[in-house]
């Protein structure tokens, strides 16, 4: 018994061989099911004996629609977490699409265990449905106990064999009030408390001595516990007689050892597994059902007792109207509202219930009986069966989704992803990177470029001092990653930006050795881009931080009252972390804290985010998605259309970047076949932040940059108009870096050029989205750095190049539901990708001579000079045109 081995007072040691045999049997059932299963079939697994069967089925049929129903109580989370195989059992249940429980108390125990062991939160949907959101899948939880077959039982009760046996039982205890019960012989049935309470009832109420008896049917438990023999011995000592079947088939009373006359006894015991007819005959002959289970599931015995008395008004057999006493630890006590509920551990309460069952007013007894009978007769097993399958079909795995099993052994996880969510294709990334002219690379740090070690630096307890004394800890990337970043930043066509939640000082300390590297601290609130020099800029002018002291004080009070919680500073944001606290107590405290913060900080330009395991207070409109959009807008404004984007992150805050890319590029994003993005698990991007992202994207579309442009007098920013002016050319915009013509601008009028016609966008002079209007005649030849192309290398004088479809790769680290279109498995794979990009840059640097990017060098591809460019002195200039406004 996998679920109950820890219940005895002295638990047995866990049996590893038994666990292996359990898995083997479950695998046999799975192997028998799989060959006969079709795609539209529904698989329904029952009870704890087959908890792991769904694991083995889903390994072979990832889209199988599996339902599971647990007929026994699910243990409390404190008991369940003592199991050494708790993760394996929960993984087996979470491989299903729907899980059924008898009552909500058992479902609650399951949800708490999943929350504490796996970290998954319950979710609720319209129509009264609830379940779990688990790795992109919705697992429905259904609470509905098995419906007793009333109509079949009614026919059996009216049959002659049952009627004859019932009369026989009454004849053994003629004119006596019979308390009846049927239980398994184990410690969970509460047999010893029942016998003790009944003895005390007769002792305290002498008027019923000799007029009331307890008839107990029991059978040995198949669990094999040694305590069963001891329990039977104890019951025999307390009983006055044994009921046995004689040679003629009739019941007889046998006195216990040392006894002489058992007819005047109080408690009678029958120890054997009886048939359904014998059981129903006992219930029909009885007057009061006495159930004292200390832990039971549905317990169908009360249903059978009520069904056996369905016609007691017309054909009364007992000496009084029937009554039902049920333990409050039995599942049926929640639905049989006409019963007397008792705590079997409270002997006085149990004695009072026995007396009340006898002395209750007959009219009240009748009302209670009718209430119970209406519930028992109001449904059927067929309805229960049909309702479960209808809900299972409603929660079928969605079409258009891809399901993958991740993990090894019995701890596999099933993840749901959209069809276009796949592992990042390195070859496609390299090809797009090689052909691009204007590239943007966006990276998170911890969990992406460096291992996430934040859990190693947690300072518990209420912090001393003020908010400025809070410390922030993180992990820096290794030297190999920094070297890759240096190489990527050397390429004038690249804009590389690190977006992190850490402050400026920490990012400067980690990445200060990488020149031309853009940094966005505190999720973009402070930024420093390559084109803005080494000066840090703030997203807001004169930001107000007075709210932090108020939020810090109230958070400190909650840290004192919530064990395992702590406060983390992220510069422009304060976070109350409770992921190491008790999850339920922490979530209660988080809700209260969120409410208090909203009231306290009303009027400040902040937003309160109640995320998974944390409560964050941050400035409104500050997140990585807004920062990502502004970086793209700034690069587009200065250097022309971006034709390659690589964005990699790992946690919920990075989901805002992926969503921003989808809003910015739409269907141009690589791997995106529809306007809908992959389901995101982020809970940090609020509606206001999403609106900020959309507004930023709309600003770019209308030509207004959401990032305030730095001053044109800033000497660190190249002014393309001055570059052209120094050459005496028209003041058209040039999108190239280091001084070049193509880019996003338009050279309005140039004289004709010998052997060269008009060159459109995307041509050898291009790299942008606008055309060269006219080129004059003559030879163009001049030295210096910078090429005519929008970003450096002249690929081919005959056409082609960087124009056309944009390549956008959004990638999350870890295979999980995300708004990204691709994934990489871990930090090591991110490092390998950076190494590949570095190798690509090094190989290009070796193949192309330094003079390749100059006019005088001509085309030196493969060591052959195709021909020099025309000299600058031979250019014929047209009439100047006004410079288009950005």
C-alpha positions in Angstrom: 0.0 0.0 0.0 2.0 3.0 -1.3 -0.2 5.7 0.1 -0.8 4.3 3.6 2.5 2.8 4.7 3.4 5.7 6.9 0.0 5.7 8.7 0.7 3.1 11.5 2.2 4.4 14.8 5.5 2.7 13.9 6.0 3.2 10.1 7.8 0.5 8.2 11.1 1.2 6.5 10.7 2.1 2.9 11.0 -0.9 0.6 13.1 -0.1 -2.4 12.5 -3.5 -4.0 8.7 -3.0 -3.5 8.9 0.4 -5.2 10.7 -1.2 -8.1 8.1 -3.9 -8.4 5.4 -1.2 -8.2 6.8 0.6 -11.2 7.2 -2.7 -13.0 3.6 -3.5 -12.6 2.5 -0.1 -13.7 4.7 -0.4 -16.8 3.0 -3.7 -17.6 -0.4 -2.0 -17.6 0.9 0.8 -19.7 2.4 -1.6 -22.3 -1.0 -3.3 -22.5 -2.8 0.0 -23.1 -0.6 1.7 -25.6 -1.0 -0.7 -28.6 -4.8 -0.4 -28.5 -4.9 3.4 -28.1 -5.9 5.8 -30.8 -5.4 9.5 -30.9 -9.0 10.4 -30.0 -9.3 7.8 -27.2 -9.7 8.7 -23.6 -7.7 6.7 -21.0 -9.1 6.5 -17.4 -6.9 5.1 -14.7 -8.2 4.3 -11.2 -6.8 4.4 -7.7 -3.4 4.4 -6.0 -2.4 1.0 -7.3 -1.7 2.6 -10.7 -0.3 6.0 -9.8 2.7 5.6 -12.2 0.8 4.2 -15.1 0.2 7.6 -16.7 4.0 8.3 -16.6 4.7 5.2 -18.7 1.8 5.8 -21.1 2.7 9.5 -21.7 6.3 8.5 -22.5 5.1 6.6 -25.5 2.0 8.7 -26.4 2.7 12.3 -25.5 -0.7 13.5 -26.7 -2.6 10.8 -24.9 -5.7 12.2 -23.0 -5.4 10.6 -19.6 -7.7 10.9 -16.6 -7.0 9.6 -13.1 -9.4 9.0 -10.2 -8.2 8.4 -6.6 -10.7 6.5 -4.6 -8.8 6.8 -1.3 -8.0 9.9 0.7 -4.9 11.9 -0.4 -2.7 12.2 2.7 -1.9 15.6 4.2 1.1 17.4 2.9 3.0 16.8 6.1 2.6 13.1 5.7 3.1 13.0 2.0 6.4 15.0 2.1 7.9 12.2 4.2 7.7 9.8 1.2 11.1 9.4 -0.4 9.2 9.0 -3.7 7.0 12.1 -3.4 8.4 13.7 -6.6 7.9 10.5 -8.6 4.3 10.1 -7.5 3.4 13.7 -8.2 5.1 13.5 -11.6 2.9 10.5 -12.4 -0.3 12.4 -11.4 0.8 15.6 -13.3 1.2 13.5 -16.5 -2.6 13.3 -16.6 -5.1 15.8 -18.0 -7.7 15.4 -15.2 -7.5 14.2 -11.6 -10.6 13.2 -9.7 -11.0 13.1 -5.9 -13.9 12.0 -3.7 -14.1 15.2 -1.7 -12.5 18.6 -1.8 -10.5 17.9 1.4 -8.5 15.3 -0.5 -8.1 17.6 -3.5 -6.9 20.4 -1.1 -4.2 18.0 0.4 -3.0 17.3 -3.2 -2.9 20.9 -4.2 -0.9 21.8 -1.1 1.5 19.0 -1.7 2.0 20.1 -5.3 2.5 23.7 -4.2 5.2 22.7 -1.6 7.0 20.1 -3.6 6.7 21.3 -7.2 5.8 25.0 -6.8 2.7 25.0 -9.0 -0.3 27.2 -8.1 -3.9 26.3 -8.5 -5.9 28.3 -11.1 -9.6 28.9 -11.5 -11.7 29.2 -14.6 -15.3 30.4 -15.3 -17.9 27.8 -14.8 -16.6 26.5 -11.5 -13.6 24.7 -13.0 -10.3 24.7 -11.3 -7.0 23.0 -11.7 -3.2 23.5 -12.0 -1.2 25.4 -14.6 1.8 23.1 -15.0 4.5 23.8 -17.7 2.0 25.3 -20.2 -0.6 22.6 -19.5 -3.9 22.9 -17.6 -4.6 19.9 -15.4 -8.2 19.9 -14.3 -9.2 18.9 -10.8 -12.6 17.3 -10.5 -14.3 16.7 -7.1 -17.1 14.2 -7.2 -17.5 11.0 -5.2 -18.5 7.7 -6.6 -22.3 7.4 -6.9 -23.8 4.4 -5.1 -25.9 2.0 -7.3 -29.1 2.6 -5.4 -31.5 0.9 -7.8 -29.5 -2.3 -8.0 -29.1 -2.4 -4.2 -32.8 -1.8 -3.8 -33.6 -4.9 -5.9 -31.1 -7.0 -3.9 -32.5 -5.9 -0.6 -36.0 -7.0 -1.7 -34.8 -10.4 -2.8 -35.8 -13.4 -0.8 -32.2 -14.4 0.4 -31.6 -11.0 2.0 -35.0 -10.9 3.6 -34.6 -14.3 5.1 -31.2 -13.6 6.5 -32.4 -10.3 8.0 -35.1 -12.0 9.8 -32.6 -14.5 11.1 -30.4 -11.7 12.5 -33.4 -10.1 14.2 -34.3 -13.4 15.8 -30.9 -13.7 17.4 -31.5 -10.3 19.2 -35.2 -10.3 19.6 -36.7 -7.0 20.9 -33.3 -5.4 21.2 -31.9 -2.2 19.7 -29.2 -3.4 17.3 -26.2 -1.1 16.6 -24.6 -2.5 13.4 -21.3 -1.9 11.7 -19.0 -3.3 9.0 -15.3 -2.4 8.9 -12.0 -3.6 7.8 -9.8 -4.8 10.7 -7.1 -2.2 10.8 -6.2 0.8 12.9 -7.9 3.2 10.6 -11.4 1.8 11.3 -11.5 2.9 14.9 -12.8 -0.4 16.2 -11.2 -0.2 19.6 -12.6 3.4 20.3 -16.0 2.1 19.1 -16.0 -0.9 21.5 -14.8 1.3 24.4 -17.5 4.0 23.8 -20.3 1.4 23.5 -19.3 -0.2 26.8 -19.3 3.3 28.5 -22.7 4.1 26.9 -24.3 1.0 28.5 -22.5 1.7 31.8 -23.8 5.3 31.9 -27.3 4.4 30.7 -28.2 1.3 32.6 -31.8 1.5 31.3 -30.4 0.2 28.0 -28.3 -2.6 29.5 -29.6 -5.9 28.0 -31.8 -3.9 25.5 -29.1 -2.6 23.1 -26.3 -4.7 21.4 -23.5 -3.9 19.0 -23.0 -6.4 16.1 -19.7 -5.8 14.4 -18.7 -7.5 11.1 -15.0 -7.3 10.3 -12.5 -8.9 8.0 -8.7 -8.9 8.0 -6.9 -6.2 6.2 -4.8 -7.3 3.1 -2.1 -4.8 4.0 -0.1 -7.4 5.9 0.7 -5.3 8.9 1.7 -7.2 12.0 -0.7 -5.0 14.0 -3.7 -6.8 12.5 -3.2 -9.9 14.7 -2.8 -7.7 17.8 -6.0 -5.8 16.9 -8.0 -9.0 16.5 -6.9 -10.2 19.8 -7.9 -7.0 21.5 -11.4 -7.1 19.8 -12.0 -10.6 20.9 -11.1 -9.7 24.5 -13.7 -6.9 24.5 -16.4 -8.9 22.7 -19.0 -11.1 24.5 -19.6 -13.5 21.7 -18.7 -14.6 18.2 -21.2 -14.9 15.3 -20.5 -17.9 13.2 -22.2 -19.8 10.4 -23.4 -23.2 11.5 -23.4 -26.5 9.5 -27.0 -25.7 8.5 -26.1 -22.3 7.1 -27.7 -20.3 10.0 -26.0 -17.8 12.2 -25.2 -18.9 15.7 -23.7 -17.2 18.8 -20.6 -18.7 20.2 -19.5 -17.6 23.7 -15.9 -16.3 24.1 -13.4 -18.4 25.9 -14.4 -18.5 29.6 -17.9 -17.4 28.9 -21.1 -19.4 29.5 -24.2 -17.5 28.3 -23.6 -15.1 25.4 -27.3 -14.3 24.8 -27.1 -11.5 27.5 -23.9 -10.0 26.0 -23.4 -6.5 24.7 -20.9 -6.8 21.8 -20.9 -9.5 19.2 -18.2 -10.0 16.6 -18.1 -11.8 13.3 -14.6 -12.2 11.7 -14.8 -13.2 8.1 -15.3 -11.6 4.7 -19.0 -11.8 4.0 -20.9 -11.5 0.8 -23.0 -8.5 -0.2 -26.2 -10.3 0.7 -25.0 -11.0 4.2 -23.9 -7.4 4.6 -27.3 -6.0 3.4 -29.1 -8.4 5.6 -27.2 -7.1 8.6 -28.0 -3.5 7.7 -31.7 -4.2 7.1 -32.0 -5.9 10.5 -30.1 -3.1 12.3 -31.6 0.0 13.9 -28.5 2.2 14.2 -25.4 2.3 12.0 -22.3 3.1 14.1 -19.3 4.2 12.0 -16.1 5.4 13.9 -13.6 5.5 11.1 -10.5 7.6 11.9 -9.5 7.8 8.3 -11.7 6.7 5.4 -12.4 7.7 1.9 -16.0 7.6 0.7 -17.1 4.6 2.9 -20.1 3.1 1.1 -21.4 1.3 4.3 -23.7 4.2 5.2 -25.1 4.3 1.7 -25.8 0.6 1.9 -27.5 1.0 5.3 -29.7 3.8 4.0 -30.6 1.8 0.9 -31.5 -1.2 3.0 -34.1 0.9 4.9 -35.6 2.5 1.8 -39.1 1.0 2.7 -39.0 1.0 6.5 -42.2 3.0 6.7 -44.2 0.2 4.8 -42.2 -2.8 6.1 -40.6 -1.9 9.4 -38.3 -4.7 10.7 -36.5 -3.0 13.6 -37.9 -1.8 16.9 -37.6 1.8 16.0 -36.9 4.1 13.0 -33.3 3.8 11.7 -30.5 6.3 12.5 -27.0 6.8 11.2 -24.0 7.8 13.3 -21.0 8.7 11.0 -17.4 9.7 11.9 -16.5 13.2 10.8 -13.3 11.7 9.3 -15.3 9.6 6.9 -15.8 11.2 3.5 -19.6 10.5 3.3 -20.2 12.7 6.4 -19.9 15.7 4.0 -22.8 14.6 1.9 -25.1 12.6 4.2 -26.5 15.6 6.0 -29.2 13.6 7.9 -26.6 11.8 9.9 -25.2 12.3 13.4 -21.5 13.3 13.0 -19.1 12.4 15.8 -15.4 12.6 16.5 -14.4 8.9 17.2 -11.6 10.0 19.5 -14.0 11.8 21.7 -15.5 9.0 23.8 -18.0 11.3 25.6 -19.2 12.7 22.2 -19.6 9.2 20.9 -21.6 8.1 24.0 -23.9 11.1 23.6 -24.5 10.2 19.9 -25.5 6.7 20.8 -28.0 7.9 23.3 -29.4 10.5 20.9 -29.8 7.9 18.2 -32.1 6.0 20.5 -34.0 8.8 22.1 -34.4 11.1 19.1 -38.0 12.0 18.2 -39.4 9.7 15.6 -40.5 12.6 13.4 -37.0 14.0 13.5 -35.6 10.6 12.7 -37.9 10.3 9.7 -36.8 13.7 8.4 -33.2 12.8 8.7 -33.8 9.5 6.9 -35.7 11.1 4.1 -32.9 13.6 3.7 -30.3 10.9 3.4 -32.5 8.7 1.1 -33.1 11.5 -1.3 -29.3 12.1 -1.8 -28.5 8.3 -2.1 -31.3 7.7 -4.6 -30.8 10.9 -6.6 -27.9 9.8 -8.7 -26.3 6.8 -10.3 -22.8 5.5 -11.2 -23.6 6.1 -14.9 -24.0 9.8 -14.3 -20.8 10.0 -12.4 -19.0 8.0 -15.1 -20.5 10.3 -17.9 -19.7 13.5 -16.1 -16.0 12.6 -15.5 -15.5 11.6 -19.2 -17.2 14.8 -20.4 -14.9 16.9 -18.3 -11.9 14.9 -19.5 -12.9 15.4 -23.1 -13.3 19.1 -22.4 -9.8 19.3 -21.1 -8.2 17.4 -24.0 -4.8 18.4 -25.2 -5.1 21.3 -27.6 -4.5 21.0 -31.3 -1.7 23.0 -32.6 0.4 22.5 -29.5 3.5 20.4 -29.2 4.1 18.2 -26.1 7.5 17.0 -25.0 8.6 14.8 -22.1 11.6 16.3 -20.3 13.6 14.5 -17.6 14.7 11.0 -16.8 13.3 8.0 -15.0 10.0 8.5 -13.1 10.6 12.3 -12.7 9.7 13.3 -16.2 7.8 16.5 -16.9 5.4 17.1 -19.8 5.7 20.5 -21.4 3.2 22.1 -23.8 4.6 24.5 -26.4 3.3 26.0 -29.6 4.3 24.2 -32.8 6.8 26.8 -33.8 8.5 26.8 -30.4 11.7 25.0 -31.0 15.4 24.8 -30.1 17.3 27.8 -31.4 18.7 26.8 -34.8 22.3 27.8 -34.6 22.9 27.5 -38.3 20.0 29.8 -39.1 21.3 32.3 -36.5 24.8 32.2 -38.0 23.5 32.6 -41.6 21.3 35.6 -40.6 24.1 37.1 -38.6 26.5 36.8 -41.5 24.2 38.5 -44.0 22.9 41.2 -41.7 24.1 44.9 -41.9 22.6 46.3 -38.7 22.5 43.9 -35.8 21.1 44.2 -32.3 22.0 41.6 -29.6 20.2 41.8 -26.3 21.2 39.6 -23.3 20.1 39.1 -19.8 23.0 38.3 -17.4 22.2 36.0 -14.5 20.7 32.8 -15.7 21.8 33.6 -19.3 25.4 34.7 -19.5 26.3 33.6 -16.0 24.9 31.0 -13.7 22.1 32.2 -11.3 23.5 32.0 -7.8 21.2 34.5 -6.1 19.9 31.8 -3.8 23.3 31.6 -2.2 23.2 35.2 -0.9 20.0 35.5 1.1 19.9 37.6 4.2 17.0 36.6 6.3 15.4 38.6 9.1 14.3 42.2 9.3 17.1 44.4 7.9 18.7 47.0 10.1 19.2 50.6 8.9 17.4 52.2 6.1 16.7 51.3 2.4 20.1 52.5 1.3 21.8 49.8 3.5 20.2 46.9 1.5 22.7 44.9 -0.4 22.4 43.3 -3.8 24.2 40.1 -4.7 24.7 38.5 -8.2 27.1 36.6 -10.3 29.4 37.9 -13.0 30.1 36.2 -16.4 33.3 34.3 -16.8 36.3 35.6 -18.8 35.3 33.4 -21.8 32.0 35.2 -22.1 33.6 38.6 -21.7 36.0 37.8 -24.5 33.2 36.9 -26.8 31.4 40.1 -25.9 34.5 42.1 -26.7 34.8 40.5 -30.1 31.1 41.2 -30.9 31.4 44.8 -29.8 34.4 45.4 -32.1 32.1 44.9 -35.2 30.7 48.3 -36.1 27.5 46.6 -37.4 26.7 45.3 -33.9 24.9 46.9 -31.0 25.3 44.7 -28.0 23.2 45.5 -24.8 23.1 43.7 -21.5 19.7 44.2 -19.7 19.8 43.4 -16.0 18.0 44.1 -12.8 21.2 45.0 -11.0 22.4 48.6 -10.5 24.9 50.6 -12.5 27.9 50.1 -10.2 27.5 46.3 -10.3 27.2 46.3 -14.1 30.2 48.6 -14.5 32.2 46.2 -12.2 31.2 43.2 -14.3 31.3 44.5 -17.8 33.5 47.6 -17.6 36.3 45.9 -19.4 34.2 45.5 -22.6 34.3 48.6 -24.8 31.3 49.7 -26.8 29.0 47.5 -24.8 25.6 48.8 -24.0 24.3 48.4 -20.4 20.7 48.7 -19.1 20.6 48.6 -15.3 17.6 48.2 -13.1 15.6 46.7 -16.0 16.3 49.7 -18.2 15.7 52.5 -15.8 19.3 53.5 -16.2 21.0 52.9 -19.6 24.3 53.5 -21.4 24.4 52.7 -25.1 27.4 52.6 -27.4 26.1 55.6 -29.4 25.5 57.7 -26.2 29.1 57.5 -24.9 30.1 56.4 -21.4 27.5 58.5 -19.6 24.6 56.8 -17.8 21.2 58.2 -18.7 18.0 57.8 -16.8 14.6 56.9 -18.2 13.0 59.7 -16.1 14.0 63.2 -15.3 14.5 63.8 -11.6 12.8 60.5 -10.4 11.1 60.6 -7.1 12.4 58.0 -4.6 10.6 59.1 -1.5 8.2 56.2 -1.9 11.0 53.7 -1.2 11.3 54.6 2.5 7.6 54.1 3.1 7.5 50.8 1.2 10.7 49.6 3.0 9.2 50.2 6.4 6.1 48.3 5.8 8.0 45.5 4.1 10.3 45.3 7.1 7.3 44.6 9.4 6.2 41.7 7.2 9.7 40.3 7.2 9.5 40.2 11.0 6.3 38.2 10.9 7.0 35.9 8.0 9.8 33.3 8.5 11.9 32.8 5.4 11.2 36.2 3.8 13.6 39.0 3.0 13.8 42.3 1.2 15.8 42.8 -2.0 16.8 46.1 -3.5 16.9 46.5 -7.3 17.6 50.2 -7.4 14.4 51.6 -8.7 12.4 48.7 -7.3 12.0 47.0 -3.9 11.1 43.3 -3.7 9.7 41.4 -0.8 10.7 37.8 -1.4 8.9 34.9 0.3 9.8 32.0 -1.9 11.6 30.3 1.0 8.7 30.8 3.4 5.7 28.5 3.8 4.0 29.0 0.5 0.5 29.3 1.8 1.3 31.6 4.7 3.6 33.6 2.4 0.8 34.0 -0.2 -1.6 35.2 2.5 0.9 37.7 3.7 1.7 38.8 0.2 -2.0 39.6 -0.5 -2.2 41.6 2.7 1.1 43.4 1.9 -0.1 44.3 -1.6 -3.3 45.8 -0.3 -1.4 47.8 2.3 1.2 49.1 -0.2 -1.5 50.1 -2.7 -3.2 52.2 0.0 0.0 53.6 1.4 1.6 54.5 -2.0 -1.5 55.9 -3.6 -0.5 59.0 -5.6 3.0 57.9 -6.3 3.9 56.9 -9.9 4.6 53.3 -8.9 3.0 49.9 -9.5 2.7 46.9 -7.2 3.2 43.5 -8.7 2.2 40.4 -6.7 4.3 37.8 -8.5 5.1 34.2 -7.8 7.0 34.2 -4.5 7.4 37.9 -4.3 5.8 41.3 -4.1 7.5 44.1 -6.0 7.1 47.8 -5.9 8.6 49.6 -9.0 8.3 52.7 -11.0 5.5 52.6 -13.4 6.5 51.8 -17.0 9.9 50.5 -16.2 10.6 47.0 -17.5 12.9 45.2 -19.9 10.3 45.3 -22.6 10.2 49.1 -22.7 14.0 49.2 -22.6 14.2 46.7 -25.5 11.8 48.8 -27.6 13.7 52.0 -26.9 17.0 50.4 -27.8 15.6 49.2 -31.1 14.1 52.6 -31.8 17.4 54.4 -31.1 19.4 52.1 -33.3 16.9 52.4 -36.1 16.9 56.2 -35.8 20.7 56.5 -36.0 21.7 53.6 -38.3 18.7 52.6 -40.2 16.5 49.5 -40.2 17.6 46.7 -37.9 17.8 43.5 -39.9 19.0 41.1 -37.2 18.0 40.8 -33.5 19.1 38.1 -31.1 17.4 38.4 -27.7 18.1 35.8 -24.9 16.8 35.7 -21.3 15.8 33.2 -18.7 13.3 34.5 -16.2 9.9 36.2 -15.9 11.3 39.7 -16.2 12.8 38.7 -19.6 9.4 37.7 -20.9 8.6 41.4 -21.3 11.5 41.6 -23.9 10.1 38.8 -25.9 6.6 40.3 -25.9 8.1 43.6 -26.9 9.9 42.1 -29.9 6.6 40.5 -31.0 4.8 43.8 -30.7 7.7 45.7 -32.5 8.3 43.3 -35.4 5.0 41.5 -35.6 5.0 38.6 -38.0 8.6 39.4 -39.2 9.9 37.7 -36.1 11.8 34.5 -37.1 9.8 31.4 -36.4 6.5 33.3 -36.0 3.8 32.0 -38.2 0.9 33.8 -36.6 0.1 36.9 -34.6 -0.3 35.0 -31.4 2.7 34.4 -29.3 3.7 31.5 -27.2 1.9 31.5 -23.9 4.0 33.4 -21.3 4.4 32.4 -17.7 5.4 35.9 -16.7 3.5 37.5 -13.9 5.7 40.5 -13.5 4.6 42.4 -16.6 1.5 44.3 -15.6 -1.2 45.6 -17.9 0.3 49.1 -17.5 3.7 47.8 -18.5 2.3 46.0 -21.5 0.5 49.2 -22.6 3.9 51.0 -22.3 5.5 48.4 -24.6 2.7 48.8 -27.1 2.9 52.5 -27.0 6.6 52.5 -27.5 6.2 50.2 -30.5 3.5 52.5 -32.0 5.8 55.5 -31.5 8.4 53.9 -33.6 5.9 53.0 -36.3 4.7 56.7 -36.5 8.3 58.0 -36.6 8.5 59.3 -33.0 11.3 57.7 -31.1 10.3 56.6 -27.5 13.9 57.2 -26.4 14.8 60.8 -26.1 17.6 61.5 -28.4 20.9 62.7 -26.9 22.0 66.2 -27.6 23.3 66.7 -31.1 26.2 68.6 -29.6 27.4 65.4 -27.9 30.8 64.7 -29.5 30.4 61.0 -28.8 27.6 60.7 -31.3 28.5 60.6 -35.0 26.7 63.2 -37.1 26.2 61.8 -40.6 25.2 65.1 -42.0 28.6 66.6 -41.0 30.3 63.6 -42.6 28.5 64.3 -45.9 29.0 68.0 -45.5 32.7 67.6 -45.2 32.6 65.8 -48.5 30.5 68.6 -50.1 27.6 66.3 -50.7 23.9 66.8 -50.3 22.6 66.6 -46.7 20.9 63.2 -47.0 20.9 60.8 -44.1 23.3 57.9 -44.2 22.7 54.8 -42.2 26.2 53.4 -42.3 28.6 53.5 -39.3 31.9 55.2 -39.6 30.7 57.4 -42.4 29.1 55.7 -45.3 26.3 56.3 -47.8 23.6 53.6 -47.8 22.0 53.0 -44.5 18.5 54.3 -43.8 19.0 57.7 -45.5 18.6 58.9 -49.0 21.2 60.6 -51.1 18.9 62.8 -53.0 20.9 63.7 -56.0 24.4 62.6 -57.1 26.0 62.9 -60.5 26.3 59.9 -62.7 29.0 57.4 -62.0 31.0 55.5 -64.6 30.1 51.9 -65.0 27.5 52.2 -62.1 23.8 52.6 -62.3 21.3 53.6 -59.7 21.5 51.3 -56.7 18.4 50.5 -54.7 18.0 49.6 -51.1 19.6 46.3 -50.3 22.1 46.6 -53.1 25.9 46.7 -52.7 25.7 50.3 -51.6 22.6 49.7 -49.5 21.9 48.0 -46.3 19.0 50.3 -45.7 15.5 50.9 -46.9 15.9 53.9 -49.2 17.4 54.5 -52.6 20.3 56.3 -54.1 18.5 58.7 -56.4 21.2 59.6 -58.9 24.9 59.0 -59.3 27.0 61.2 -61.6 29.5 60.2 -64.2 33.2 59.8 -63.7 35.4 57.8 -61.5 34.9 57.8 -57.7 38.0 57.1 -55.7 39.0 58.2 -52.2 40.7 56.8 -49.2 39.7 56.7 -45.6 37.7 54.4 -43.5 34.1 53.5 -43.9 32.4 52.2 -46.9 29.5 53.2 -49.0 27.4 50.4 -47.6 25.2 50.8 -44.6 27.4 48.8 -42.3 30.8 48.0 -43.7 31.6 45.1 -46.0 30.6 45.4 -49.7 29.3 41.9 -50.3 28.8 42.0 -54.0 28.8 44.8 -56.6 26.1 43.0 -58.6 23.4 43.2 -55.9 22.1 41.5 -52.8 22.9 42.4 -49.3 21.2 43.3 -46.1 17.8 44.5 -47.3 14.7 42.4 -47.1 13.2 40.2 -44.4 14.3 40.9 -40.8 15.7 38.0 -38.8 14.6 38.2 -35.2 15.4 35.4 -32.7 13.9 35.6 -29.3 15.2 32.8 -27.1 14.6 31.7 -23.5 17.0 29.6 -21.4 15.3 26.4 -20.3 12.6 24.4 -22.0 9.4 26.1 -20.5 6.4 28.0 -21.7 7.5 31.4 -22.9 6.7 34.3 -25.2 10.0 33.5 -26.9 10.0 31.6 -30.2 13.1 29.5 -29.4 14.9 28.0 -26.4 18.3 26.9 -25.3 18.7 24.3 -22.6 21.2 26.1 -20.2 23.8 28.7 -19.7 26.5 26.5 -21.4 24.6 26.5 -24.6 24.3 30.3 -24.5 28.1 30.4 -24.1 28.6 28.1 -27.0 26.4 30.3 -29.2 28.5 33.3 -28.3 31.6 31.4 -29.1 30.2 30.5 -32.5 29.4 34.2 -33.2 32.9 35.1 -32.1 34.4 32.5 -34.4 32.4 33.8 -37.3 33.7 37.3 -36.6 37.3 36.1 -36.4 37.0 34.1 -39.6 35.7 37.1 -41.5 38.5 39.3 -40.1 41.1 36.8 -41.5 39.5 36.5 -44.9 38.9 40.2 -45.6 42.0 42.5 -45.7 41.9 45.8 -43.8 41.7 47.7 -47.1 38.6 45.8 -48.0 36.4 48.5 -46.4 38.1 51.4 -48.2 37.3 52.9 -51.6 40.9 52.7 -52.7 41.1 49.0 -51.8 38.5 47.9 -54.2 37.1 44.4 -54.1 39.9 42.1 -52.8 37.7 39.1 -52.2 39.7 35.8 -52.5 42.8 37.8 -53.1 41.7 39.1 -56.5 41.2 42.8 -57.2 38.1 43.3 -59.2 38.6 47.0 -59.7 39.0 50.2 -57.8 36.1 52.4 -57.0 35.8 55.7 -58.9 37.6 58.7 -57.5 35.8 61.2 -55.4 37.1 64.0 -57.6 35.0 62.7 -60.5 31.7 63.0 -58.7 29.2 65.3 -60.4 26.8 66.8 -57.9 23.2 67.5 -58.3 21.0 70.2 -56.7 21.0 69.8 -52.9 17.8 68.6 -51.3 16.4 69.2 -47.8 17.4 66.6 -45.3 14.4 64.4 -44.3 13.3 64.7 -40.8 13.8 61.7 -38.6 
